[in-house]
Amino acid sequence: MYRLFLALRYLLTRPINVLGMAGITISVWALVVVVSLFSGFLQVVESHVHAASADVVVGDLPAWSDWRKVEAALRDDPNVAGVAPRLLHFGILSRPGHRPPTPPLPGRSALHGGDQPFLFVQGVEPVAETEVTGFAGWLADPAIPSELRCESAPLAPAAAGPTVLVGLDRMRRDGLRRGDRVLLTTAQLRGDGKGGKTPVKVQLDLVVGGAFKTAHSGFDGNTVFVAASLLRTAMFPDQPDWAPEAAVRVRDAATLDATAERLQRAVIAVVERDGHGFGTAQTWRQRNAQFLESIAHQRGLMQLVLVIIMVVAAFLMLATLSMMVTEKVSDIGILTAMGGTPRGVASVFLACGIVITGCGVVAGLALGVVTGVYLEEVRRAVRWTTGIDLFPIDVYNLDRVPCAIEPMWLAQVAGMALAVGILVSFLPAWRAARHDPLVSLRGL
């Protein structure tokens, strides 16, 4: 009983103990808030990427493959709900006689396609594409102004020529409107008459048919859509039955990986030649693995940095407990002279450390959860009072600051903080237990 009494007395009579508890609280709070922010951001980015992708994409189909046979093989899978062909190319889109009214957006090439003109050109069949992706919704997004919306028949040739669909942000940046004439400059490998091939410049006169907008701004900024028939005629006239890529929508997303493996085997069987298989089937997550892993890696690095902050806070608590032992040398001598055992003396100071750590962990978890839940409100309050935007949501195409509080991570943080707190509390307690009572009482 005396151990608990002394521990409480030492805690309540030494305000400096609040400093150690504050260090644990701040470190736990930072671990909860920052990691929850990154987890929420990763979830939102994954949803954005998936919204702009098909569930499974079958690519690398060889030039001799027959699209009809490939489509039949894919549709034979019971989990396949829709299949659409895609023709892929590249190019630079420009407006003859005009220059962009605003300068490029610096630093946004990889994520938004803002500071480079190079584009990926997708040749699609609108009806089939609607079956496998949110293509219809991309064209009817509420953010697209009426003057930039495409006609009821997307990619249908206009009176002035074939049409192209451009991302909304790029249209606004380049000052494009529906009906504007644009020039798509690309290249094609053609025979040079000597058995080899040489690149030849190709230019297509197109008319802007309207804008599209997905949740994934990187896809919007780097992609344009044209009719598959147009791209086939212009770039692949000798391969009328070929499609280099197939977009697939599945019925049950829970078996997505298994479905992709089955589809790859089916495609390999169809396009096999000379005993060699061709074609790959990847889920939307596998196709964007590098991008998603980069965000997860940043979250891991931030966890490491914040754990180091917790270690620094633990050293702060170690210093306060060591000071307590030094100040209570006389009390240790009296306690030992009255029959207190070394274990009993150690338990007094160990209990002080456990209480400090426990209070800091509880306070840090509670404060972290509350801050995470109201993180958007905190951001708005800071911006309103200081003019500083801690998390510019417009850059990442977000509605609010994302936050995903994971119970498992809260348990890990609590366990780690308690383990560190007990460890640093044990060292001063062990030093107190080893005090010689005669030396401790000498100063009385």
C-alpha positions in Angstrom: 0.0 0.0 0.0 2.9 2.4 0.8 4.2 2.0 -2.7 1.0 3.4 -4.3 0.8 6.2 -1.7 4.4 7.3 -2.3 4.1 7.1 -6.1 1.0 9.3 -6.0 2.6 11.7 -3.6 5.7 12.0 -5.8 3.6 12.6 -8.9 1.4 15.2 -7.4 4.1 17.2 -5.6 6.4 17.5 -8.7 4.8 19.6 -11.5 7.7 18.8 -13.7 6.2 15.4 -14.3 3.6 17.1 -16.5 6.5 17.8 -18.9 7.2 14.1 -19.4 3.5 13.4 -19.8 3.2 16.2 -22.4 6.0 14.7 -24.4 4.3 11.3 -24.6 1.0 13.0 -25.4 2.4 15.1 -28.3 4.2 12.1 -29.8 1.2 9.8 -29.6 -1.0 12.6 -31.0 1.4 13.2 -33.9 1.5 9.5 -34.7 -2.3 9.2 -34.7 -3.0 12.3 -36.8 -0.3 12.2 -39.4 -0.5 8.5 -40.1 -4.4 8.7 -40.2 -4.0 11.6 -42.7 -1.7 9.5 -44.9 -4.0 6.5 -44.6 -7.0 8.6 -45.6 -5.2 10.2 -48.5 -4.1 6.7 -49.8 -7.7 5.5 -49.6 -8.9 8.5 -51.6 -6.2 8.3 -54.2 -7.0 4.6 -54.6 -10.6 5.4 -55.2 -9.7 8.1 -57.7 -7.4 5.8 -59.6 -10.0 3.0 -59.6 -12.7 5.4 -60.8 -10.6 6.2 -63.9 -9.6 2.6 -64.6 -11.2 -0.6 -65.7 -11.2 -3.5 -63.2 -8.8 -5.5 -65.3 -6.8 -4.5 -68.4 -5.6 -7.1 -70.8 -2.6 -5.6 -72.7 0.4 -6.4 -74.8 -1.8 -8.2 -77.4 0.4 -9.0 -80.4 -0.4 -7.5 -83.8 -1.5 -10.8 -85.3 -4.2 -11.3 -82.6 -7.9 -11.3 -83.7 -10.0 -9.1 -81.5 -13.1 -11.2 -82.0 -11.3 -14.3 -80.7 -9.8 -12.4 -77.8 -13.2 -10.9 -76.8 -14.9 -14.3 -77.0 -12.2 -15.8 -74.7 -12.6 -13.0 -72.2 -16.4 -13.1 -72.1 -16.3 -16.9 -71.5 -15.2 -16.2 -67.9 -18.2 -16.2 -65.6 -17.0 -13.2 -63.6 -16.7 -10.9 -66.7 -19.5 -8.4 -67.0 -18.2 -6.3 -69.9 -15.3 -6.1 -72.4 -14.2 -3.1 -74.5 -11.4 -2.8 -77.1 -8.9 0.0 -76.9 -6.3 1.3 -79.3 -3.4 3.2 -77.7 -1.1 5.8 -79.2 0.6 9.0 -78.3 0.9 12.6 -79.6 1.0 16.3 -79.0 -2.2 18.3 -79.2 -2.0 21.9 -80.3 -4.3 24.6 -81.5 -3.2 26.0 -84.9 -2.4 29.7 -84.7 -2.9 29.9 -80.9 -0.8 29.7 -77.9 -2.1 28.8 -74.4 -3.5 31.9 -72.6 -1.8 30.8 -69.3 1.6 29.4 -68.7 2.0 25.7 -67.9 1.4 24.6 -64.3 4.9 24.0 -62.8 5.4 20.7 -61.0 2.2 19.1 -62.1 3.3 17.0 -65.1 3.2 13.6 -63.4 0.0 14.1 -61.4 -2.0 16.6 -63.6 -0.3 16.7 -67.0 0.1 20.5 -66.5 3.5 21.4 -67.8 4.0 19.1 -70.8 2.1 18.7 -74.0 2.7 15.0 -74.5 -0.5 13.0 -74.4 -1.7 9.4 -74.4 -4.3 8.9 -77.1 -7.0 6.3 -76.4 -9.1 5.0 -79.3 -12.4 3.7 -77.8 -15.8 2.6 -78.9 -18.1 4.8 -76.6 -20.9 2.2 -76.2 -18.5 -0.6 -75.2 -16.4 1.7 -73.1 -19.5 2.7 -71.1 -20.0 -0.9 -70.2 -16.6 -1.3 -68.5 -15.8 2.1 -67.0 -17.6 5.3 -65.9 -17.1 6.8 -69.4 -20.7 8.1 -69.6 -20.3 9.8 -66.2 -17.0 11.3 -67.2 -18.8 13.2 -69.9 -21.7 14.3 -67.8 -19.7 15.4 -64.7 -21.5 18.3 -63.0 -18.2 20.3 -62.9 -18.2 20.5 -66.7 -19.9 23.7 -67.9 -22.7 23.4 -70.5 -20.6 25.1 -73.2 -17.9 22.4 -72.8 -20.1 19.3 -72.7 -20.0 16.9 -75.5 -23.0 16.1 -77.7 -25.3 13.2 -77.1 -23.2 11.0 -79.4 -19.6 11.3 -78.1 -16.8 10.9 -80.6 -19.3 11.1 -83.5 -17.7 13.0 -86.4 -18.7 16.6 -86.5 -19.4 18.6 -89.6 -15.9 20.0 -89.5 -14.3 16.6 -89.0 -13.5 13.8 -86.5 -13.7 14.7 -82.8 -11.5 14.4 -79.8 -12.4 14.6 -76.1 -10.0 16.5 -73.8 -9.7 16.6 -70.0 -11.6 19.5 -68.4 -8.5 21.1 -66.7 -6.5 21.0 -70.0 -9.4 22.5 -71.9 -9.6 25.4 -69.4 -5.8 25.9 -69.4 -5.5 25.9 -73.2 -8.7 28.0 -73.6 -10.4 25.4 -75.8 -14.1 25.3 -76.5 -16.3 22.7 -78.1 -16.0 23.0 -81.9 -12.4 24.4 -81.9 -10.0 22.9 -84.4 -7.0 21.2 -83.0 -4.0 19.3 -84.5 -2.8 16.0 -83.1 0.8 15.4 -84.1 2.2 11.9 -83.7 4.4 9.4 -85.5 4.2 6.0 -87.2 6.7 3.4 -88.2 6.6 2.7 -91.9 8.6 0.6 -94.2 11.6 2.4 -95.8 11.7 0.1 -98.9 14.9 -1.6 -97.6 13.4 -4.1 -95.3 13.5 -1.7 -92.3 11.2 0.8 -90.8 11.5 4.5 -90.2 9.3 6.9 -88.1 7.1 9.2 -90.1 5.3 12.3 -88.8 1.6 12.1 -88.9 -0.9 14.9 -88.2 -4.6 14.6 -87.7 -7.0 17.5 -88.0 -9.6 17.1 -85.2 -12.5 19.0 -83.7 -12.9 19.3 -79.9 -16.1 17.4 -79.2 -16.2 18.3 -75.5 -14.6 17.8 -72.1 -14.4 14.8 -69.8 -13.6 14.7 -66.1 -12.8 11.8 -63.8 -11.8 11.8 -60.1 -8.2 11.1 -61.1 -6.8 14.4 -62.4 -3.5 12.8 -63.5 -5.5 10.7 -66.0 -7.5 13.7 -67.2 -4.4 15.8 -67.8 -2.5 13.2 -69.8 -5.2 11.5 -71.8 -7.5 12.3 -74.8 -10.1 10.1 -76.4 -10.8 9.6 -80.1 -12.9 7.1 -81.9 -11.3 3.7 -82.3 -12.2 3.6 -86.0 -10.4 6.9 -86.6 -7.2 5.8 -84.8 -7.3 2.5 -86.6 -7.6 4.0 -90.0 -4.9 6.6 -89.4 -2.3 4.6 -87.5 -3.1 0.9 -88.0 -4.6 0.5 -91.5 -3.0 -2.9 -92.0 -4.4 -4.4 -88.8 -8.2 -4.0 -89.0 -8.9 -6.9 -86.5 -6.3 -5.9 -83.9 -6.8 -4.2 -80.5 -3.6 -3.9 -78.4 -5.6 -3.6 -75.1 -8.9 -4.8 -73.7 -10.7 -3.2 -70.7 -12.7 -5.6 -68.6 -15.4 -5.1 -65.9 -16.0 -7.9 -63.4 -19.1 -8.8 -61.5 -17.4 -9.7 -58.2 -14.5 -7.5 -57.2 -13.6 -9.7 -54.2 -12.1 -12.3 -56.7 -10.4 -9.7 -58.9 -6.9 -11.1 -58.6 -8.1 -14.7 -59.4 -10.1 -13.4 -62.3 -7.1 -11.6 -63.8 -5.1 -14.8 -63.6 -7.8 -16.7 -65.4 -8.1 -14.1 -68.1 -4.4 -14.1 -68.7 -4.4 -17.8 -69.2 -7.3 -17.5 -71.6 -5.7 -14.8 -73.7 -2.4 -16.6 -73.8 -4.2 -19.7 -75.2 -5.9 -17.6 -77.9 -2.8 -15.6 -79.1 -0.2 -18.4 -78.7 2.3 -18.7 -81.5 5.2 -21.1 -81.9 4.7 -22.3 -78.3 5.1 -18.8 -76.9 2.3 -17.0 -75.0 1.6 -13.3 -75.3 -0.6 -10.9 -73.4 -0.8 -9.7 -69.8 -3.8 -9.2 -67.6 -3.5 -6.8 -64.7 -5.9 -5.4 -62.1 -6.3 -1.7 -61.7 -4.2 -1.9 -58.6 -1.4 -3.8 -60.3 -1.3 -1.3 -63.1 -0.9 1.6 -60.7 1.2 -0.2 -58.1 4.2 2.1 -58.4 2.2 5.2 -57.9 0.2 3.8 -54.9 3.3 2.3 -53.4 5.1 5.6 -53.5 2.4 7.1 -51.2 2.5 4.1 -48.9 6.3 4.5 -48.8 5.9 8.1 -47.7 3.6 7.0 -45.0 6.1 4.5 -43.8 8.9 7.1 -43.7 6.6 9.5 -41.7 5.9 6.7 -39.2 9.7 6.2 -38.7 10.2 10.0 -38.2 7.4 10.2 -35.7 8.6 7.1 -33.8 11.9 8.9 -33.4 10.0 11.8 -31.9 8.4 9.4 -29.4 11.9 8.2 -28.5 13.0 11.8 -27.8 9.9 12.3 -25.6 10.8 9.1 -23.8 14.3 10.5 -23.0 12.5 13.6 -21.7 10.6 11.4 -19.3 13.7 9.5 -18.4 15.3 12.8 -17.4 12.4 13.8 -15.1 12.3 10.4 -13.4 16.1 10.5 -12.9 15.8 13.9 -11.3 13.0 12.5 -9.1 15.3 9.7 -7.9 18.1 12.1 -7.2 15.8 14.4 -5.2 14.4 11.5 -3.2 17.6 9.9 -2.1 16.8 10.6 1.5 13.4 9.1 1.2 14.9 6.0 -0.3 17.2 5.7 2.6 14.4 6.1 5.2 12.2 3.6 3.3 15.0 1.0 3.2 15.8 1.5 6.9 12.2 0.9 7.8 12.3 -2.5 6.0 11.5 -1.6 2.4 13.0 -4.0 -0.1 14.9 -3.1 -3.2 11.9 -4.4 -5.2 9.5 -2.3 -3.3 11.7 0.9 -3.8 11.9 0.1 -7.5 8.2 -0.4 -7.8 7.5 3.1 -6.4 9.4 4.8 -9.2 8.3 2.3 -11.8 4.7 3.1 -10.9 5.4 6.8 -11.4 6.7 6.2 -14.9 3.8 3.9 -15.8 1.2 6.4 -14.6 2.9 9.3 -16.5 3.1 7.1 -19.7 -0.5 5.8 -19.3 -1.9 9.3 -18.9 0.1 10.6 -21.8 -1.0 7.7 -24.0 -4.7 8.1 -23.2 -4.5 11.9 -23.7 -2.6 11.5 -26.9 -5.0 8.9 -28.4 -8.1 11.0 -27.4 -6.6 14.2 -28.8 -5.4 12.5 -31.9 -8.8 10.9 -32.7 -10.7 14.1 -32.1 -8.2 16.1 -34.3 -8.4 13.5 -37.0 -12.2 13.5 -37.1 -12.3 17.3 -37.3 -9.1 17.7 -39.4 -10.9 19.6 -42.1 -12.4 22.0 -39.6 -8.9 22.5 -38.1 -7.5 23.3 -41.5 -10.3 25.9 -42.2 -9.8 27.5 -38.8 -6.0 27.8 -39.3 -6.5 29.3 -42.8 -9.1 31.7 -41.5 -6.9 32.9 -38.6 -3.5 32.9 -40.2 -4.1 32.7 -44.0 -1.9 29.5 -44.2 -3.4 26.5 -45.8 -1.9 23.4 -44.1 -3.3 21.0 -46.7 -4.3 22.5 -50.1 -7.1 20.2 -51.1 -7.4 21.7 -54.6 -4.0 20.4 -55.6 -5.0 16.8 -54.9 -8.6 17.1 -56.3 -10.2 16.6 -52.9 -13.3 17.8 -51.3 -11.9 17.8 -47.7 -8.8 16.7 -45.8 -9.0 12.9 -45.8 -8.5 11.0 -42.6 -8.8 7.2 -41.9 -8.5 6.3 -38.2 -7.4 2.6 -38.1 -8.1 0.9 -34.7 -5.2 -1.5 -35.3 -2.8 1.5 -35.7 -4.2 3.0 -32.5 -3.5 -0.2 -30.6 0.0 -0.4 -32.1 0.8 3.2 -31.1 -0.6 2.6 -27.5 1.4 -0.6 -27.1 4.6 1.0 -28.5 4.3 4.0 -26.2 3.6 1.9 -23.1 6.6 -0.3 -23.9 8.9 2.6 -24.4 7.5 4.3 -21.2 8.0 1.2 -19.1 11.5 0.7 -20.5 12.7 4.3 -19.6 10.9 4.1 -16.2 12.8 0.9 -15.3 16.2 2.5 -15.6 15.7 5.1 -12.8 13.8 2.6 -10.7 16.6 0.1 -11.0 19.1 2.9 -9.9 16.9 3.7 -6.9 16.7 0.1 -5.8 20.5 -0.1 -5.8 21.0 2.8 -3.4 23.0 2.0 -0.3 20.7 3.0 2.6 23.7 4.2 4.7 24.9 6.5 1.9 21.3 7.7 1.4 20.9 8.6 5.1 24.3 10.2 5.4 22.9 13.7 4.5 20.2 13.7 7.1 
